[in-house]
């Protein structure tokens, strides 16, 4: 079964969240709680963690792109 990796609501007051760097590659296994990518908001830079164990099959949003909470960033 394929799950969507969704950008969480990070509480950023600005509308823009930028994916700074992907810490995993396609087809790489990740464990729940492990960092998957970093983001930059109007207030801070932080890591976003996997919500469940699984493989990152496809990265949909490349590093350097702005996204909004709720956007699907990977499968």
MARMIZA-180666 format. One record per atom (N, C-alpha, C, O, CB): x, y, z negated; residue in one letter; atom name. Coordinates in nm, 4 decimals. Glycine has a CB too. Example, Ala and Ser with C-alpha at 12.3 -4.5 7.8 and 13.67 -1.06 7.14 Angstrom:
BEGIN
+----------+----------+----------+-----+------+
|     east |    north |       up | res | atom |
+----------+----------+----------+-----+------+
|   1.3190 |  -0.5690 |  -0.7800 |   A |    N |
|   1.2300 |  -0.4500 |  -0.7800 |   A |   CA |
|   1.3200 |  -0.3300 |  -0.7800 |   A |    C |
|   1.4236 |  -0.3319 |  -0.8465 |   A |    O |
|   1.1308 |  -0.4473 |  -0.9046 |   A |   CB |
|   1.2850 |  -0.2250 |  -0.7080 |   S |    N |
|   1.3670 |  -0.1060 |  -0.7140 |   S |   CA |
|   1.2900 |   0.0030 |  -0.7870 |   S |    C |
|   1.3409 |   0.1138 |  -0.8039 |   S |    O |
|   1.4084 |  -0.0598 |  -0.5725 |   S |   CB |
+----------+----------+----------+-----+------+
end
This chain:
BEGIN
+----------+----------+----------+-----+------+
|     east |    north |       up | res | atom |
+----------+----------+----------+-----+------+
|   0.0841 |  -0.1180 |   0.0000 |   X |    N |
|   0.0000 |   0.0000 |   0.0000 |   X |   CA |
|   0.0883 |   0.1239 |   0.0000 |   X |    C |
|   0.1892 |   0.1289 |  -0.0703 |   X |    O |
|  -0.0955 |   0.0001 |  -0.1215 |   X |   CB |
|   0.0510 |   0.2218 |   0.0774 |   X |    N |
|   0.1255 |   0.3471 |   0.0870 |   X |   CA |
|   0.0579 |   0.4526 |   0.0005 |   X |    C |
|  -0.0640 |   0.4693 |   0.0031 |   X |    O |
|   0.1353 |   0.3950 |   0.2345 |   X |   CB |
|   0.1408 |   0.5235 |  -0.0766 |   X |    N |
|   0.0917 |   0.6328 |  -0.1599 |   X |   CA |
|   0.1525 |   0.7630 |  -0.1114 |   X |    C |
|   0.2618 |   0.7644 |  -0.0548 |   X |    O |
|   0.1252 |   0.6088 |  -0.3094 |   X |   CB |
|   0.0817 |   0.8709 |  -0.1336 |   X |    N |
|   0.1318 |   1.0033 |  -0.0984 |   X |   CA |
|   0.2064 |   1.0618 |  -0.2169 |   X |    C |
|   0.1601 |   1.0536 |  -0.3307 |   X |    O |
|   0.0166 |   1.0967 |  -0.0549 |   X |   CB |
|   0.3222 |   1.1208 |  -0.1899 |   X |    N |
|   0.3958 |   1.1959 |  -0.2916 |   X |   CA |
|   0.3530 |   1.3410 |  -0.2752 |   X |    C |
|   0.3802 |   1.4037 |  -0.1728 |   X |    O |
|   0.5540 |   1.1784 |  -0.2772 |   X |   CB |
|   0.2863 |   1.3929 |  -0.3760 |   X |    N |
|   0.2235 |   1.5246 |  -0.3697 |   X |   CA |
|   0.3014 |   1.6228 |  -0.4559 |   X |    C |
|   0.3472 |   1.5888 |  -0.5650 |   X |    O |
|   0.0759 |   1.5176 |  -0.4153 |   X |   CB |
|   0.3159 |   1.7460 |  -0.4054 |   X |    N |
|   0.3806 |   1.8523 |  -0.4836 |   X |   CA |
|   0.2916 |   1.8845 |  -0.6037 |   X |    C |
|   0.1766 |   1.9251 |  -0.5870 |   X |    O |
|   0.4058 |   1.9811 |  -0.3959 |   X |   CB |
|   0.3455 |   1.8659 |  -0.7255 |   X |    N |
|   0.2640 |   1.8953 |  -0.8431 |   X |   CA |
|   0.2488 |   2.0457 |  -0.8642 |   X |    C |
|   0.3247 |   2.1250 |  -0.8085 |   X |    O |
|   0.3254 |   1.8310 |  -0.9672 |   X |   CB |
|   0.1511 |   2.0838 |  -0.9443 |   X |    N |
|   0.1343 |   2.2234 |  -0.9844 |   X |   CA |
|   0.2372 |   2.2495 |  -1.0924 |   X |    C |
|   0.2254 |   2.1982 |  -1.2036 |   X |    O |
|  -0.0127 |   2.2540 |  -1.0353 |   X |   CB |
|   0.3367 |   2.3277 |  -1.0607 |   X |    N |
|   0.4480 |   2.3518 |  -1.1536 |   X |   CA |
|   0.4259 |   2.4743 |  -1.2414 |   X |    C |
|   0.5136 |   2.5115 |  -1.3193 |   X |    O |
|   0.5770 |   2.3682 |  -1.0763 |   X |   CB |
|   0.3114 |   2.5361 |  -1.2295 |   X |    N |
|   0.2831 |   2.6535 |  -1.3102 |   X |   CA |
|   0.3526 |   2.7784 |  -1.2595 |   X |    C |
|   0.3626 |   2.8772 |  -1.3323 |   X |    O |
|   0.3228 |   2.6283 |  -1.4517 |   X |   CB |
|   0.4003 |   2.7762 |  -1.1376 |   X |    N |
|   0.4673 |   2.8926 |  -1.0795 |   X |   CA |
|   0.3631 |   3.0004 |  -1.0520 |   X |    C |
|   0.2549 |   2.9714 |  -1.0010 |   X |    O |
|   0.5439 |   2.8545 |  -0.9486 |   X |   CB |
|   0.3955 |   3.1230 |  -1.0855 |   X |    N |
|   0.2993 |   3.2309 |  -1.0658 |   X |   CA |
|   0.2970 |   3.2793 |  -0.9218 |   X |    C |
|   0.1955 |   3.3317 |  -0.8758 |   X |    O |
|   0.3309 |   3.3466 |  -1.1582 |   X |   CB |
|   0.4069 |   3.2625 |  -0.8506 |   X |    N |
|   0.4108 |   3.3008 |  -0.7094 |   X |   CA |
|   0.3503 |   3.1904 |  -0.6247 |   X |    C |
|   0.3342 |   3.0773 |  -0.6707 |   X |    O |
|   0.5555 |   3.3306 |  -0.6640 |   X |   CB |
|   0.3173 |   3.2232 |  -0.5024 |   X |    N |
|   0.2535 |   3.1257 |  -0.4144 |   X |   CA |
|   0.3543 |   3.0317 |  -0.3499 |   X |    C |
|   0.3161 |   2.9266 |  -0.2984 |   X |    O |
|   0.1743 |   3.1969 |  -0.3070 |   X |   CB |
|   0.4820 |   3.0674 |  -0.3517 |   X |    N |
|   0.5797 |   2.9902 |  -0.2758 |   X |   CA |
|   0.6641 |   2.8990 |  -0.3642 |   X |    C |
|   0.7233 |   2.9425 |  -0.4630 |   X |    O |
|   0.6697 |   3.0833 |  -0.1989 |   X |   CB |
|   0.6682 |   2.7727 |  -0.3265 |   X |    N |
|   0.7572 |   2.6742 |  -0.3867 |   X |   CA |
|   0.8400 |   2.6200 |  -0.2714 |   X |    C |
|   0.7845 |   2.5737 |  -0.1718 |   X |    O |
|   0.6779 |   2.5587 |  -0.4637 |   X |   CB |
|   0.9714 |   2.6251 |  -0.2835 |   X |    N |
|   1.0595 |   2.5798 |  -0.1758 |   X |   CA |
|   1.1278 |   2.4505 |  -0.2185 |   X |    C |
|   1.1857 |   2.4430 |  -0.3269 |   X |    O |
|   1.1650 |   2.6887 |  -0.1399 |   X |   CB |
|   1.1208 |   2.3487 |  -0.1327 |   X |    N |
|   1.1953 |   2.2255 |  -0.1575 |   X |   CA |
|   1.3412 |   2.2563 |  -0.1277 |   X |    C |
|   1.3774 |   2.2802 |  -0.0125 |   X |    O |
|   1.1418 |   2.1049 |  -0.0695 |   X |   CB |
|   1.4244 |   2.2558 |  -0.2300 |   X |    N |
|   1.5651 |   2.2917 |  -0.2151 |   X |   CA |
|   1.6477 |   2.1774 |  -0.1588 |   X |    C |
|   1.7303 |   2.1965 |  -0.0695 |   X |    O |
|   1.6221 |   2.3349 |  -0.3480 |   X |   CB |
|   1.6240 |   2.0578 |  -0.2124 |   X |    N |
|   1.7066 |   1.9433 |  -0.1740 |   X |   CA |
|   1.6328 |   1.8133 |  -0.2032 |   X |    C |
|   1.5678 |   1.7998 |  -0.3069 |   X |    O |
|   1.8420 |   1.9460 |  -0.2482 |   X |   CB |
|   1.6430 |   1.7201 |  -0.1131 |   X |    N |
|   1.5929 |   1.5847 |  -0.1361 |   X |   CA |
|   1.7044 |   1.5054 |  -0.2020 |   X |    C |
|   1.8177 |   1.5072 |  -0.1540 |   X |    O |
|   1.5455 |   1.5164 |  -0.0025 |   X |   CB |
|   1.6748 |   1.4363 |  -0.3102 |   X |    N |
|   1.7734 |   1.3573 |  -0.3838 |   X |   CA |
|   1.7673 |   1.2099 |  -0.3445 |   X |    C |
|   1.8459 |   1.1291 |  -0.3940 |   X |    O |
|   1.7513 |   1.3722 |  -0.5343 |   X |   CB |
|   1.6749 |   1.1750 |  -0.2563 |   X |    N |
|   1.6593 |   1.0379 |  -0.2069 |   X |   CA |
|   1.6540 |   1.0410 |  -0.0549 |   X |    C |
|   1.6347 |   1.1461 |   0.0063 |   X |    O |
|   1.5309 |   0.9707 |  -0.2656 |   X |   CB |
|   1.6713 |   0.9243 |   0.0042 |   X |    N |
|   1.6645 |   0.9097 |   0.1495 |   X |   CA |
|   1.5470 |   0.8170 |   0.1846 |   X |    C |
|   1.5016 |   0.7394 |   0.1006 |   X |    O |
|   1.7997 |   0.8536 |   0.2068 |   X |   CB |
|   1.4986 |   0.8256 |   0.3085 |   X |    N |
|   1.3932 |   0.7327 |   0.3497 |   X |   CA |
|   1.4360 |   0.5879 |   0.3272 |   X |    C |
|   1.5525 |   0.5525 |   0.3454 |   X |    O |
|   1.3572 |   0.7546 |   0.4973 |   X |   CB |
|   1.3408 |   0.5059 |   0.2879 |   X |    N |
|   1.3575 |   0.3629 |   0.2576 |   X |   CA |
|   1.4354 |   0.3360 |   0.1298 |   X |    C |
|   1.4742 |   0.2221 |   0.1040 |   X |    O |
|   1.4266 |   0.2948 |   0.3718 |   X |   CB |
|   1.4587 |   0.4381 |   0.0501 |   X |    N |
|   1.5267 |   0.4212 |  -0.0786 |   X |   CA |
|   1.4225 |   0.3938 |  -0.1876 |   X |    C |
|   1.3163 |   0.4559 |  -0.1899 |   X |    O |
|   1.6119 |   0.5477 |  -0.1140 |   X |   CB |
|   1.4541 |   0.3007 |  -0.2771 |   X |    N |
|   1.3649 |   0.2673 |  -0.3886 |   X |   CA |
|   1.3852 |   0.3682 |  -0.5009 |   X |    C |
|   1.4986 |   0.4037 |  -0.5330 |   X |    O |
|   1.3908 |   0.1224 |  -0.4397 |   X |   CB |
|   1.2760 |   0.4144 |  -0.5604 |   X |    N |
|   1.2823 |   0.5049 |  -0.6752 |   X |   CA |
|   1.1993 |   0.4472 |  -0.7898 |   X |    C |
|   1.0999 |   0.3782 |  -0.7671 |   X |    O |
|   1.2318 |   0.6472 |  -0.6369 |   X |   CB |
|   1.2399 |   0.4755 |  -0.9090 |   X |    N |
|   1.1656 |   0.4354 |  -1.0287 |   X |   CA |
|   1.0870 |   0.5556 |  -1.0817 |   X |    C |
|   1.1300 |   0.6701 |  -1.0676 |   X |    O |
|   1.2623 |   0.3796 |  -1.1385 |   X |   CB |
|   0.9731 |   0.5284 |  -1.1418 |   X |    N |
|   0.8935 |   0.6344 |  -1.2039 |   X |   CA |
|   0.9806 |   0.7103 |  -1.3033 |   X |    C |
|   1.0504 |   0.6501 |  -1.3849 |   X |    O |
|   0.7672 |   0.5760 |  -1.2746 |   X |   CB |
|   0.9759 |   0.8418 |  -1.2955 |   X |    N |
|   1.0539 |   0.9264 |  -1.3852 |   X |   CA |
|   1.1894 |   0.9667 |  -1.3305 |   X |    C |
|   1.2564 |   1.0519 |  -1.3889 |   X |    O |
|   1.0729 |   0.8570 |  -1.5142 |   X |   CB |
|   1.2313 |   0.9069 |  -1.2191 |   X |    N |
|   1.3602 |   0.9458 |  -1.1614 |   X |   CA |
|   1.3406 |   1.0662 |  -1.0695 |   X |    C |
|   1.2372 |   1.0766 |  -1.0036 |   X |    O |
|   1.4244 |   0.8271 |  -1.0835 |   X |   CB |
|   1.4386 |   1.1577 |  -1.0639 |   X |    N |
|   1.4246 |   1.2763 |  -0.9790 |   X |   CA |
|   1.4237 |   1.2394 |  -0.8311 |   X |    C |
|   1.5019 |   1.1557 |  -0.7859 |   X |    O |
|   1.5375 |   1.3752 |  -1.0071 |   X |   CB |
|   1.3334 |   1.3036 |  -0.7564 |   X |    N |
|   1.3182 |   1.2759 |  -0.6137 |   X |   CA |
|   1.3647 |   1.3949 |  -0.5297 |   X |    C |
|   1.4307 |   1.3770 |  -0.4273 |   X |    O |
|   1.1718 |   1.2420 |  -0.5811 |   X |   CB |
|   1.3303 |   1.5163 |  -0.5732 |   X |    N |
|   1.3745 |   1.6367 |  -0.5025 |   X |   CA |
|   1.3797 |   1.7532 |  -0.5990 |   X |    C |
|   1.3226 |   1.7479 |  -0.7079 |   X |    O |
|   1.2810 |   1.6691 |  -0.3838 |   X |   CB |
|   1.4495 |   1.8599 |  -0.5577 |   X |    N |
|   1.4546 |   1.9820 |  -0.6380 |   X |   CA |
|   1.3750 |   2.0901 |  -0.5664 |   X |    C |
|   1.3656 |   2.0920 |  -0.4437 |   X |    O |
|   1.6020 |   2.0280 |  -0.6626 |   X |   CB |
|   1.3182 |   2.1799 |  -0.6460 |   X |    N |
|   1.2416 |   2.2913 |  -0.5909 |   X |   CA |
|   1.2890 |   2.4212 |  -0.6540 |   X |    C |
|   1.3448 |   2.4233 |  -0.7637 |   X |    O |
|   1.0897 |   2.2714 |  -0.6141 |   X |   CB |
|   1.2649 |   2.5286 |  -0.5816 |   X |    N |
|   1.2910 |   2.6625 |  -0.6329 |   X |   CA |
|   1.1585 |   2.7367 |  -0.6323 |   X |    C |
|   1.0881 |   2.7401 |  -0.5314 |   X |    O |
|   1.4001 |   2.7380 |  -0.5476 |   X |   CB |
|   1.1255 |   2.7962 |  -0.7462 |   X |    N |
|   1.0044 |   2.8780 |  -0.7566 |   X |   CA |
|   1.0470 |   3.0208 |  -0.7856 |   X |    C |
|   1.1660 |   3.0522 |  -0.7869 |   X |    O |
|   0.9074 |   2.8242 |  -0.8681 |   X |   CB |
|   0.9487 |   3.1070 |  -0.8087 |   X |    N |
|   0.9812 |   3.2457 |  -0.8423 |   X |   CA |
|   1.0475 |   3.2579 |  -0.9791 |   X |    C |
|   1.1042 |   3.3623 |  -1.0114 |   X |    O |
|   0.8555 |   3.3308 |  -0.8388 |   X |   CB |
|   1.0407 |   3.1506 |  -1.0607 |   X |    N |
|   1.0958 |   3.1577 |  -1.1962 |   X |   CA |
|   1.2162 |   3.0683 |  -1.2218 |   X |    C |
|   1.3001 |   3.1003 |  -1.3060 |   X |    O |
|   0.9904 |   3.1232 |  -1.2930 |   X |   CB |
|   1.2257 |   2.9562 |  -1.1501 |   X |    N |
|   1.3306 |   2.8597 |  -1.1854 |   X |   CA |
|   1.3567 |   2.7616 |  -1.0719 |   X |    C |
|   1.2825 |   2.7549 |  -0.9739 |   X |    O |
|   1.2922 |   2.7831 |  -1.3121 |   X |   CB |
|   1.4645 |   2.6860 |  -1.0884 |   X |    N |
|   1.4903 |   2.5705 |  -1.0037 |   X |   CA |
|   1.4741 |   2.4477 |  -1.0920 |   X |    C |
|   1.5236 |   2.4453 |  -1.2047 |   X |    O |
|   1.6338 |   2.5765 |  -0.9371 |   X |   CB |
|   1.4048 |   2.3453 |  -1.0415 |   X |    N |
|   1.3794 |   2.2273 |  -1.1236 |   X |   CA |
|   1.3714 |   2.1026 |  -1.0375 |   X |    C |
|   1.3561 |   2.1104 |  -0.9156 |   X |    O |
|   1.2504 |   2.2443 |  -1.2039 |   X |   CB |
|   1.3818 |   1.9874 |  -1.1027 |   X |    N |
|   1.3682 |   1.8591 |  -1.0352 |   X |   CA |
|   1.2241 |   1.8109 |  -1.0462 |   X |    C |
|   1.1573 |   1.8335 |  -1.1471 |   X |    O |
|   1.4656 |   1.7547 |  -1.0949 |   X |   CB |
|   1.1774 |   1.7447 |  -0.9420 |   X |    N |
|   1.0460 |   1.6818 |  -0.9432 |   X |   CA |
|   1.0702 |   1.5312 |  -0.9463 |   X |    C |
|   1.1483 |   1.4783 |  -0.8672 |   X |    O |
|   0.9583 |   1.7249 |  -0.8179 |   X |   CB |
|   1.0029 |   1.4633 |  -1.0377 |   X |    N |
|   1.0243 |   1.3200 |  -1.0588 |   X |   CA |
|   0.9183 |   1.2359 |  -0.9893 |   X |    C |
|   0.8077 |   1.2820 |  -0.9613 |   X |    O |
|   1.0254 |   1.2885 |  -1.2073 |   X |   CB |
|   0.9555 |   1.1104 |  -0.9620 |   X |    N |
|   0.8610 |   1.0134 |  -0.9052 |   X |   CA |
|   0.7538 |   0.9820 |  -1.0092 |   X |    C |
|   0.7827 |   0.9722 |  -1.1285 |   X |    O |
|   0.9345 |   0.8826 |  -0.8598 |   X |   CB |
|   0.6316 |   0.9664 |  -0.9634 |   X |    N |
|   0.5202 |   0.9360 |  -1.0525 |   X |   CA |
|   0.5019 |   0.7865 |  -1.0721 |   X |    C |
|   0.4364 |   0.7437 |  -1.1671 |   X |    O |
|   0.3927 |   0.9964 |  -0.9988 |   X |   CB |
|   0.5598 |   0.7060 |  -0.9818 |   X |    N |
|   0.5480 |   0.5607 |  -0.9901 |   X |   CA |
|   0.6681 |   0.4989 |  -0.9201 |   X |    C |
|   0.7379 |   0.5659 |  -0.8440 |   X |    O |
|   0.4142 |   0.5107 |  -0.9267 |   X |   CB |
|   0.6917 |   0.3710 |  -0.9462 |   X |    N |
|   0.7963 |   0.2973 |  -0.8759 |   X |   CA |
|   0.7544 |   0.2779 |  -0.7305 |   X |    C |
|   0.6361 |   0.2613 |  -0.7008 |   X |    O |
|   0.8238 |   0.1602 |  -0.9444 |   X |   CB |
|   0.8516 |   0.2802 |  -0.6410 |   X |    N |
|   0.8215 |   0.2518 |  -0.5016 |   X |   CA |
|   0.9307 |   0.2991 |  -0.4084 |   X |    C |
|   1.0336 |   0.3509 |  -0.4518 |   X |    O |
|   0.6915 |   0.3151 |  -0.4630 |   X |   CB |
|   0.9072 |   0.2807 |  -0.2801 |   X |    N |
|   1.0013 |   0.3216 |  -0.1759 |   X |   CA |
|   0.9554 |   0.4532 |  -0.1144 |   X |    C |
|   0.8357 |   0.4755 |  -0.0958 |   X |    O |
|   1.0143 |   0.2121 |  -0.0669 |   X |   CB |
|   1.0497 |   0.5390 |  -0.0834 |   X |    N |
|   1.0212 |   0.6598 |  -0.0072 |   X |   CA |
|   1.0290 |   0.6191 |   0.1396 |   X |    C |
|   1.1384 |   0.6034 |   0.1937 |   X |    O |
|   1.1221 |   0.7783 |  -0.0421 |   X |   CB |
|   0.9147 |   0.6020 |   0.2039 |   X |    N |
|   0.9133 |   0.5567 |   0.3426 |   X |   CA |
|   0.9438 |   0.6692 |   0.4403 |   X |    C |
|   1.0175 |   0.6504 |   0.5371 |   X |    O |
|   0.7792 |   0.4957 |   0.3757 |   X |   CB |
|   0.8865 |   0.7867 |   0.4140 |   X |    N |
|   0.9030 |   0.8970 |   0.5079 |   X |   CA |
|   0.8988 |   1.0294 |   0.4335 |   X |    C |
|   0.8100 |   1.0522 |   0.3514 |   X |    O |
|   0.7943 |   0.8930 |   0.6170 |   X |   CB |
|   0.9943 |   1.1160 |   0.4619 |   X |    N |
|   0.9935 |   1.2523 |   0.4086 |   X |   CA |
|   0.9215 |   1.3391 |   0.5103 |   X |    C |
|   0.9637 |   1.3477 |   0.6256 |   X |    O |
|   1.1397 |   1.3056 |   0.3800 |   X |   CB |
|   0.8135 |   1.4032 |   0.4688 |   X |    N |
|   0.7304 |   1.4814 |   0.5598 |   X |   CA |
|   0.7693 |   1.6287 |   0.5650 |   X |    C |
|   0.7510 |   1.6943 |   0.6676 |   X |    O |
|   0.5864 |   1.4693 |   0.5196 |   X |   CB |
|   0.8227 |   1.6808 |   0.4551 |   X |    N |
|   0.8581 |   1.8225 |   0.4463 |   X |   CA |
|   1.0093 |   1.8328 |   0.4250 |   X |    C |
|   1.0589 |   1.7871 |   0.3221 |   X |    O |
|   0.7794 |   1.8941 |   0.3302 |   X |   CB |
|   1.0831 |   1.8910 |   0.5182 |   X |    N |
|   1.2284 |   1.8974 |   0.5041 |   X |   CA |
|   1.2722 |   1.9999 |   0.3988 |   X |    C |
|   1.1977 |   2.0917 |   0.3644 |   X |    O |
|   1.2917 |   1.9313 |   0.6382 |   X |   CB |
|   1.3940 |   1.9820 |   0.3489 |   X |    N |
|   1.4529 |   2.0779 |   0.2548 |   X |   CA |
|   1.4556 |   2.2156 |   0.3203 |   X |    C |
|   1.4801 |   2.2287 |   0.4402 |   X |    O |
|   1.5971 |   2.0339 |   0.2116 |   X |   CB |
|   1.4300 |   2.3174 |   0.2394 |   X |    N |
|   1.4257 |   2.4546 |   0.2883 |   X |   CA |
|   1.2867 |   2.5016 |   0.3228 |   X |    C |
|   1.2670 |   2.6195 |   0.3521 |   X |    O |
|   1.5125 |   2.4684 |   0.4073 |   X |   CB |
|   1.1894 |   2.4117 |   0.3201 |   X |    N |
|   1.0515 |   2.4464 |   0.3549 |   X |   CA |
|   0.9710 |   2.4861 |   0.2323 |   X |    C |
|   0.9889 |   2.4310 |   0.1237 |   X |    O |
|   0.9837 |   2.3298 |   0.4254 |   X |   CB |
|   0.8821 |   2.5829 |   0.2517 |   X |    N |
|   0.7915 |   2.6265 |   0.1457 |   X |   CA |
|   0.6654 |   2.5416 |   0.1489 |   X |    C |
|   0.6140 |   2.5088 |   0.2559 |   X |    O |
|   0.7567 |   2.7767 |   0.1607 |   X |   CB |
|   0.6159 |   2.5063 |   0.0304 |   X |    N |
|   0.4939 |   2.4277 |   0.0177 |   X |   CA |
|   0.4074 |   2.4852 |  -0.0941 |   X |    C |
|   0.4527 |   2.5685 |  -0.1725 |   X |    O |
|   0.5267 |   2.2789 |  -0.0096 |   X |   CB |
|   0.2840 |   2.4401 |  -0.1002 |   X |    N |
|   0.1942 |   2.4790 |  -0.2080 |   X |   CA |
|   0.1611 |   2.3558 |  -0.2908 |   X |    C |
|   0.1717 |   2.2437 |  -0.2411 |   X |    O |
|   0.0649 |   2.5452 |  -0.1524 |   X |   CB |
|   0.1211 |   2.3746 |  -0.4163 |   X |    N |
|   0.0816 |   2.2598 |  -0.4976 |   X |   CA |
|  -0.0279 |   2.1807 |  -0.4270 |   X |    C |
|  -0.1201 |   2.2378 |  -0.3687 |   X |    O |
|   0.0337 |   2.3055 |  -0.6370 |   X |   CB |
|  -0.0161 |   2.0488 |  -0.4334 |   X |    N |
|  -0.1134 |   1.9622 |  -0.3691 |   X |   CA |
|  -0.0723 |   1.9174 |  -0.2300 |   X |    C |
|  -0.1356 |   1.8289 |  -0.1725 |   X |    O |
|  -0.2443 |   2.0315 |  -0.3618 |   X |   CB |
|   0.0339 |   1.9779 |  -0.1743 |   X |    N |
|   0.0813 |   1.9383 |  -0.0414 |   X |   CA |
|   0.1458 |   1.8006 |  -0.0478 |   X |    C |
|   0.2181 |   1.7694 |  -0.1425 |   X |    O |
|   0.1814 |   2.0419 |   0.0144 |   X |   CB |
|   0.1195 |   1.7189 |   0.0529 |   X |    N |
|   0.1842 |   1.5879 |   0.0627 |   X |   CA |
|   0.3234 |   1.6115 |   0.1206 |   X |    C |
|   0.3366 |   1.6651 |   0.2306 |   X |    O |
|   0.1001 |   1.4870 |   0.1522 |   X |   CB |
|   0.4278 |   1.5716 |   0.0467 |   X |    N |
|   0.5656 |   1.5976 |   0.0902 |   X |   CA |
|   0.6364 |   1.4722 |   0.1389 |   X |    C |
|   0.7348 |   1.4817 |   0.2123 |   X |    O |
|   0.6446 |   1.6588 |  -0.0229 |   X |   CB |
|   0.5880 |   1.3542 |   0.0992 |   X |    N |
|   0.6498 |   1.2279 |   0.1419 |   X |   CA |
|   0.5501 |   1.1141 |   0.1234 |   X |    C |
|   0.4494 |   1.1274 |   0.0538 |   X |    O |
|   0.7808 |   1.1996 |   0.0618 |   X |   CB |
|   0.5813 |   1.0023 |   0.1875 |   X |    N |
|   0.5015 |   0.8800 |   0.1724 |   X |   CA |
|   0.5895 |   0.7727 |   0.1108 |   X |    C |
|   0.5438 |   0.6606 |   0.0885 |   X |    O |
|   0.4430 |   0.8322 |   0.3097 |   X |   CB |
+----------+----------+----------+-----+------+
end
